[in-house]
Amino acid sequence: MRPDDFFKDAPDHWGLGASRQVDHELLISLRRGPAEAWDDRQLAVALARLAHDDLEAFGTGGGEQLNEAEMRDALLALRAVAKRIGLGDPDIPFRDYGTFKSYWLRNDAYGSWQARRDLLNAIFDPIHDRLIELETGELASSLAQPVSPRGRTGWAKVDEELTEMRRHFEIAQSPQDHRNVGNDAVTVTEALSRQVYNPDRHLREGEDEPAVSKTKQRLERFVEDALPGRDSVAARRLVRASIEMAQEVKHSDTPTRRDAGLAADAVILLANLLRRLDEPAT
C-alpha cells in the first residue's frame, strides 16, 4: 500500500469529470478497527509516509494534499493503527498543520525550511524504521537478502519501496503481477535517485540537474564520485544493468516469475551497494 491509496476519484458537481479526493471514510474507519483490504502494518507504513510528506510540504512552501481536518484524521488513524500492531502511541507532538507550526516556532525553526525538515525527520524517522522492521520480520521473502547485518538500507523511502516490492513478488501469479514487480523495481531506482544524488556535490559546471527519472545518469554520477577513477567502472556497469533489467520487466508483455525475481534481486543488490558506497571508506 502507498499513500496514494488514501485517495479516490470522485465526480465533481458539474459533471465535468472526476477529481481526486481523500478517502475520508477510510481514515475514520481505521480509528475503529482494521480495514478489510489491507493489513494494519501496510496501513501504518502508508499513513506515516502520507503524514510526514504532507507536513513537510506544508512547512516548506506548500503543495500538501490534505486539508487541516484531513491531516488531523490521518494522524489519529496512524495512532490507532500503530497501537493495534504493538508499536504503541507514536510520539508526534502536534495534531494538525496549525499545531505543527506552533511546534516549529517553539523549536527555533522560524525562517528555515531545513530546520522544519529536521524536526519532522527526528519525529518520523524512528517511526518509519520501526515499521520497516515489523514488516520485514513478517515478510518471509524468497528474494535476495543483503549481507549487511542491518537487513535494510536505513533510507526510509527506499526501504518502504523495497518492502512493497517484496510483498508484491510474494503474491505475484500472473504476467500482470510480474510486470507490477518490475514497476516496483523501477520505483526503487527512482527512490535511490532521490536519495543519493546531491546537485551540490554531483553536478558539474555547465550541467543542468537531471530529473529524478534519469536514474542511470544520476546513480552513475554518484558511483563515479564515490569511487573515483577506474574503480567505478564495474559498479557503474552494475547500475546500468540493474536499471535496464527493471525497465525490461516493467514493459514486458509476458514477464515470468523468474523475470520478476531477477529484476527485484538486481535492485535489492543495487540499493545495498549504493548504501555501502555512501559510508566512509575504511
Steps between C-alpha positions, in 0.01 A plus 500: 500500500616852421382846613311544172264220608345739751357698209216419263347652189168673561275666238474876525167678540502628140543164333828603341700202618651356813704677763748344740378502858608353831317182595368655820289196588809279493694731733209512746441123485863425588449656840230240570674189370699334219411544133396198293725572202830568679702372790551746786878495445455610141259772610738628767789529252286692249341723765837594649637587156187698403508704821877558486498609135201731535628663818833558326321654201303727732817609680705559186292706264176314440372219279342294777217268392300492823307785659515579871219262601634221279847528649344475845313185391814352344704545819218357713477200265878451521487498879216247502663266248841526670348391831329201335829368358682540831699810410346705780390860471735680258666798663368769266477829694233666283163405356467699176668769290423783741646326802801391291566866421480588869741213569760619250477858630573371852796299370701765316381411149368844412624604156672169420348228284791269577447540873137393454608198295744409776226523764272273297779252426583477870136414572409278205824317413485280814137420412591409139792288622292307751226434246754373247640265765153365576419447133833343416464261792157389380592471134665164428637594159670274249684799354862592567602606849790743556814381676487811718389417856260795484262317268392833350661811358387745767362728228133506595343561157730250331426234765127559466516445123717188543250355747211576265686326217567194717133479594384522140751233394374260768142514370576540128342234277408650164711682239327819612612434859856436383495820296390683812809369680705650216321829552584477873864438410504816285342692789782378726760637256321837502494503880875432492542780247332744739699372796859496380526769233592840641533779239731695728746210487429313177411769246784613275550856382275581204265204562129513577376279781353182346146403593451234768379261229842524330616230737797375298650846471450590865604166653804461276619846601458410867709184447759690296552750782496232772753283312727733303690374200495148357361357824152620404479327160360166621263666747365732229438200275303337783290818539414501130423127490274515807300793364468343155380170646230677704388699195483187283270320744285810548439526125488131415173355364550157658751517787547181701556456873868441424516830309337684790732333752811591301393865476413514869822331611699739281357816655535356852868447422522850351340663804741331740801572279414872492441498876845351551657762273330769705701393804854624571768280347692295759 
